[in-house]
Amino acid sequence: MREGSVAEVKLDLFRRFGDLATDALASHREEIDALNVFPVPDSDTGTNLYLTIAAARDRLREYTGPDWREGLRAFSRGALLGARGNSGVILAEMIGALLRRLIQGTEDERTATVFADALHRAADAAYAAVGEPQEGTMLSVLRAAADAAKACVEIDESARTRDVMSVAASAARAALARTQEQLPMLAAAGVIDAGGRGICVLLDAFETALTGRRPSPQAPTQHIPIPIPAGLGEVDGGADGHALEPGGPAYEVMYLLDAEDAAIPDLRKRLQPLGDSLVVVGGEGIWNVHVHVDDVGAAIEAGIDAGRPHRIHVTHFAEQIAGQAHRHATRSGRAVIAFAAGPGLAELFRGAGAIVIEGGPRRRPTTSELLEAITASGAAEVIVLPNDAPTRQSAEAAARTAEDDLDISVAVIPTRTQVQGLAAIAVHEPGRKFDKDVLEMTATARHARHGAVTISNTRAITMAGPCMPGDALGVLDGDFVKVGQDLEVCATYVLARLIGGGGELVTLVSGLEDPTGELAQAVAAWLAANHPAVDVMVYDGGQERYPLLMSVE
């Protein structure tokens, strides 16, 4: 990224940040959860921050266009729609304000100055979004980082973006150490603020995305003592040894709201007297609403009067806390969750007994959606078939959360394609021991050689040579191996390569661009003529982008 032109901010930077931040929060999630005593000691701040940033990362992965501004908007929208809990909603507003400032940057603005101003706007927006802002929280930690960044560019006109972020991250760590002095609840528990700790993790991740340099925990300016009370982990009317605040609201209410921006001030006025921890963030017709109340109905009715609330989520704090130690006991059996990229594929997976999440190349399931599916399954053992390389990363993140928080045994089979998923679920046997079932499904998926044909939508250079829009492309194990004018020719070429290594069963799955199955039947006829001893199964998958998927077992 050239210092001096904010227009050259690259999506690659935010893709790196999304991956680094998600991994960092996954690593620190339990630590941050353990620090969570404010505003409610429900031990979920780390988890909520992690799921929020994972949703933003997932949304950005789905964006494949050339406009970096649209990519940043996708990242922001992912955070807004995937925000979980008080801390996640505040984080979504921080991200949204920061990225809006980057998007507004002009050619004549220095990137370092824009980043510093973006941090300030993020802090301002977060304070404005919270009904009753408190010092000693993630708000004050970000404010300290923003102030330091602003001072950096004012004092040194040659400061680079990496310098600004390094100074900001260091100031955030210093502010985090002060949070215990600012909030009596933190001082009483002997901990620093959980949300503030999360902000430090995120700023460190951004610094690493810029520089490739990871903060050293041994450096004096990096080290923050994190005292955790001896009673952590014991449930006694509250989470981690802490009691719920006497007289505090009993419920957390969250929902997405489709509403005109002009309706939001009145909504905030309606919700403010109902309870506390009020945060309303968003814009341009879509909002994320969070509040702690006793009267759940009144909170939802306020949303109905303002617009259309949906994805409503209500948590009873006492039940949530009491249930943390007993969730596994209420679960039984085994479930398989599969990502299906077309309606026909969805029916195939359902017919084999799987819980299906439907989508496509531009509608992959997020970490949050996969976690919700795992949770809703009611099973003590869950096998996930991602059937797509990017979805596999989201599935592994959801699996870690489910195992840590819900004590569910979760295995992610490394299926990179839909046909590998079909091969794996064909050998699924619920009566087997969990480990043996996972081993058998994994081995079968790995031994299923796979290919496909598609149509080029751009001019490009491939491993098989140059291609133009409209050309037929043959795909083998994820690589382009054939460029031509005829899909059938490309398909038989790929299948010949696949069957050349031997095999007993060929699976053909026709897509949206082969609605009558003509291509699949033509390829099946070629197989019968050239390899009559090989069995063939033909299905209507209805998937986008690939008129035909193929596998050989």
N, C-alpha and C positions, 0 to 999 in steps of 0.2 A: 504494500500500500504506500504510495508516494505521499510524503508529507507535503501538504500544500493544496491538495485537491480532495475534498470530501466526496466528490463524485466518483472517485476511484476506490471507495470502500467496497471490498469484494465480499460476495456471499460466502466464499470459502472461509473467511475469518469467522463468520457466525456459524457456519457448519462445524468448524473446529471447536468454537466455544460451546455450541450445543452439546457436542459429544463429550468434551472435557467436563463441562458443568454437570451433565447428567451422571457421568462416572464418579465425579468428585462427591456429589451429594449422595450417591448410592453408598460410597465408602463411609461418609460421615453421618449418614441418616440416623443410625442408632444413637450415636453420640448426641446429635442435636435433639432427637426425641427425648433423650434422658434429661436434657436441660430444660425441657418445656414445663415451666410452672406459671407462665403469664401468657395470655389473660386467663386461661383455664388450664389446669394441669392434666391435660388429656394425652400427653406424650405422643403427639403426632406432627409437630412442626417440621421435623426433618423429612418425614414421609410426604407431607403436603408440598413442601418446597420441591422435593425430588419429582413428584408426579407432575407438578406444574411445569418445571423446566423440561421434563421428558416430553410432555405434550407439545411444547413449543418446538423442540428439536424434531419431533415426528412430523409436525406440520411443515416445517422447512424442508425436510427430506422429500416430501411429496411434491414440492414446487420444483419444476424442471425448466421453467422459462428463463429467458436471458436477462430480464430486468431485475437488477439487484434490489431496487426499491420494493417491487412486488414481493420479492423473497423475504425482505425484512417485515413487510406487512403480514406475510404468512406466519412468520415466527411470532409476531406480536399477537395475532389472532389465535394461534395455537395455545399460547399462554393464557389468554383471556378465557377461551372455551374450556381449557383443561384445568383451570385453577381449582385448587382444593384447600379448604379451610381458610381461616383468617390470614395466615401468613402467605398462602398461595395467591389469594386475591390481591393482597398488597403487592406482592412480587409482580403479578401480571400488570398492574398499573405502572409500576416502576419501569418495566420492560417497554410497555407501550409508549410512555412519555419519552424515554431515551431514544427509541427507534424513530419516533416521529421527528425528533430534532435532527437525527442523522439524515433522514429522508429529505428534510427541508434544506439541508446544507447546499451551498452554492459553490461554483468553481473557484471563486476568489477567496473562499474561507479556508483557513488552515485546518487540517484534520484534527490536530491536537486541541485547538480552541473549540471546535465543534463538539468533540468528545467531552471536554470539560463542561461546556454549557449543557450538553445532554444529561450528564450526571446531575447537574443542578436542577434541571427540569424534572428529572425522575424523582428527586427528593421532594420537590415542591408538590408534584402530583400525588405522591404517596401521602404526604401530610394532609393535603386537601381531601383525599378520598376517605380518610379515617374520621369517624364521627367525633371521637375524643382522643386526639393524638397524645401519646405518652413518650416522655424522654426515657432513655434507658432501654430502647427497643430497636428493632431493625430500622425504624425511621431515623433515629438519631445517629446510628452507625452509618447509614448511607449519607446523611447530611454531612457528617464529618469528612467522609470520602469526597463528596462533591466540593466542599469548601477547600480542601487541600488541592484538588485538581484545578480549581479556579485560581488559587494562589500560585500554583506552579506555572501556568501559562502567562499570568500577569507579571511574575518576577522574571521569568526567562522566556523571551520571545522565540528562542531557538528550540524550546522544549519539543520533543517528539511525543507522539501518542503513547508509545511504550513508557516514556518517562512519566507522563500524566497518570497512566494507569498504575504504575508502580508506586507513585506517591499516594494515590487514592487508596490502594489496597493496604498500604502501611498505616495510613491514618484510620482506616476502618478497624484494623486490629487494635490500635490504641484506644479507639472509642469503645470497642467491645469490652475491653478490660475495665472501662469505667461504668459499664451498665449496672454492675452490682451495687455501685454507690448511688445510682440514680433511682432505682426502683426498690422499695422496701421488700416486696415479695421475693425479689432475687436475693437480697441480702439475707433474709430470713432462711432461705433454702440453701444459701451458700453457693450459688451458681451464677454464671453470666447468662445473658439473654440468648435464647435459642434462635430466634429470628435473626438477631444480629450476627450470631455465629454463621448462619446460613449465608448472609450477605458477604461475609469475609470469604467463605468458600467460593462463592460465585465470582467475586472480584479477583481472587487468586487464579481461578480458572480462566478468566478473561486475560489476565496478564500472561498466563502460559500460552494462550491462543495467539497472542501478539508476538511473543518473544521466543517461545519454545522452552523457556526457563521455568522450572517449577520452584515455588518458594521452599526455602530450607527451614525445616522445623527447628534446627539448632541455632539459627540466627537470632540474636536477642530481640530484634525488632519484629521477628515473626512469631516468637513463642508467646502463647497466651495460656496461663494456667486454667484448667477447667475442673474445679472441684465439684465432685458429684457426691451428694449425701449418701451415707451408708445405707439408708433405708430404700434406695432405689430398687424397683422391681417388686416391692411388696404392695399389694392392693389393700387399702384400708380406707374405703370411702373416697379415695382419690387415686390418681395415677402416680406410680413411682414413689410411694410413701408420702405424697402430699394430699391433703384433703381438698375437696372442692370448696371454693370460697363460700362461706355461709351467706345465704340469702341471694346468691348469684343466680342468673337465669339458668333454667334447666335444659334448654334445647339450643342446638345450633341449626339454623335454617339457611340453606343456600339454594339459589336457583339462577338460571339464565333468564334474561328478560328481554323480549323484543319490545322496544318502546321508543317513542320520539325523545330526542335529547331534552326537549323542553319539559317533559314530564318528570325528570329525575329530581329536581329540587323539591317538589312536593312529595315525592316518594321518600326522600331522606327525612323530611319533616314528619311524615307519618311513622317511619320506622324508629326514629331517634328515641322517643319516649317509651318504646316497647321493651327496650333492654340495653345491651351494650355491644361492644366490638362490631359496630356497624361499619361496613365497607361497601361502597357501591362504585364499581369501576367499569370503564368501557367507553363507548361512543359510537356514533354513526349507526344508531338503531339497535345495537346489541350490547347488553350490560350483564355483569356478573354481580349478584347481590349476596351479601353475607351479613348475618346478624345473630346475636345470642338473645333469646327471648324465653318467656314463659308461655306466652300466647302464640302458638304456632299459626293458628288460623288467621289471626290479625295480620301477621307478617306476610302471609300468602295473599290475603285479600288486598293488602296495600299494593302488591305487585299486580294483581288482576286489574285494579283500578288504573294503574299506570300503563299497562300494556298486556303482553302475553307471557306469563311465566312458564317455563318448561325446564325439564331436567331438575325437578325439585328434589332436594335431599334434606332430610331431617334427621338429626342425631340427638338422642337423649344421652346426655353426658354420663349420668349414673350407670345406665345400661351399657354404654360403650366401655366404661372403665371396668365395671364388674365382669363384662364378657371377655376382656382381653386374655384372662387366664383360663377361660373355659371353652374357647371357640372350637378347638380341635375335637373335644369330646362330643360335640353335636354333629360332627361330620362322619360320613361313612361312604364306602364304595369308591369307585374310580370313574373319572370322566375324561373324555378326550375333547379338546377344543381345537377346531380347525378354521383357518382363514381360507375362504373360498372366493375365487376371483370371478365367478359368474354364477347365474342362477342354476344352471344344470350341474355345475360342480358342487354347489351348495346342497342340492338334492342327493347327489352321490354320497357326500360326507354324512348328511343326516341319515340316509339309508343304512349307513354303516354304524350308526349310533353316536355320531359326534355332535357336540354343541357347535353351531356354525356362526362365525362372524363373516358377513358378506361384505365385499368391497371390490377393489380393482386396482389397476396401476396408479390411479390418482386418488384412491380412497382406501388406503391401508389402515388397519386398526392401530390406534395409539396404545401406548403403555397403559393408560388409564382404562381404556375399553377392555383390554385383555385382562387387566387385574379385576375389573368388575365381573367379567365372565367367569374367571377362576373362582371368585368369591361367591357368585350366585349359583355356581354348580352344586354346592352343598357337599362336594366330595372331599374325602380326606387325601385322596391321591389324584393328581391331575396330570395328563399328558397333553402338551401343546404341539400342534402341527402348524408352524408359521407359513410354510409353503411359499416363501419369498424371503430373499436375503435381508432387506431392510426390516421386515416384520420380525425376523428372528431376533434382532437386537432388542426390539421393543418387548418381545415375548420373554427374553431372558431377564430384562429389567423387571417386568411384572412378576416373573417367577421368584426372583430374589425377595421382593416385597411380600409376596404371599407366604413364602416359607418363613420369613422372619416375623411377620406380624400375625399371621393366622395359623402358623404351625401346620401348613399344608405341604405335603410332599409334591413338588412340581418338577416335571422333566420336560425340557424343550427338545424335541427331535429335530436335528439340523436339516430339515427339508427346505431346499431352495426353490423348488418348483411345485406346481400343483400336482403333477403326475407322480413326483416322489411322495407327496402326501397320500395320494390314492394307494400307492404301493404299500406304504407304512400301515395305513389303517386296515388294509386287507388282511394283515397278519396279527392285528390287535386281538388279544385274548384276555378279557377281564378276569378269568379264573386263574391266570398265572400269577406268580409273585410279581410285584411291581417292578423290581429291578430286571427280572427276566423279560417281562413284557416290553419294557423300554429298550432293552438290549436287542430283542428280536426286531422291533419296529425300526430302530436305528440302523441295524445291519441291512435290512431290506431296503430302506430308503437310499442308503449309500450305494447299494449294488444296482439300483435302478438307473441305467444310463438314460439320459433325457435329451430331447431336441425339440425344435419348433420351427415354424416358418412365420415370417411377418412381412410387412410392406414398409419400405423406407419412406419417411416423411421429410427427409432432408438430404442435402448433398454431403457426403462424408467419405473418408478413407477407412476401410475396414481391413481386417486380416485377410479377407478374400479379394481385396481390390476396391477400387472406387465404386460408389453407388450414387444414384440420383433419385430424387423423389419419384415414387411409384414403382421402383425396382422391388422385385421379390428377393427376400433374404432368407438363407437357411442358417439356423442357429444350432450349434452342437455344444452341450455343456456350458452354455453361456457365452460362447464366442461365435462370431459370424464366420461361416466357412464356405458360403456359396452366395454369389450375386447373380441374378438372372432376371428374365422377363416373365417366367411362368412359375406360379406357386407349386404346381404339381411336380415339375422337374426338380425344383429346390427340395421339396418334401421327400421325394424318393431318393435323392442324393443323400440327404441327412439320414434317412432310415437305413440306407445301404451301409453308411458308415457305422451306425449304431448296431445293426445286426451282424456286421462283420466280426464283432467280438464274441459272437455266440449269443444264444438266448432262446427261451422257450415261449415267452409271452410278450406280445406287443400290445400296448394300449394307445389308442388314438382318441383325442378329444377335440372335437370341432368347436370353433369359436363363432363370434357374432358375424364375422365376415365370410363364414361358410354356413349360412342359416339352414340350407337344405341338406347339409352333410355330403355334398357332391365331392368335395376335395377329399374328405376322409374316406369315402367309399372308393374313390379312384386309387388312393394309396393302399387301401386294404386289398384291392384287386391286384395291384402290383406285387404286394407281399405274397398273396396266394399263388401267383404265377411263378415267382422266383424263389420263394421259401415255403413250400406247401406244408412242411412239417411244423411250422411255427403257428401257434394259436394267436388270434387277434381279437381284441375287444374294442368296440367303437362306441363312444359316448358323445352326447351333445352337452358341451360344457357351458357355452354362452359367454366365454371370456372375451374381454376386449383385447385389442392389439395383436393377438396371435390367432390367425385363422385355424391353425392346427398345432396341437401339442402332441408329443410322442414320447413313449418310454419303452425300454426293452428290459425285461427281467430274465 
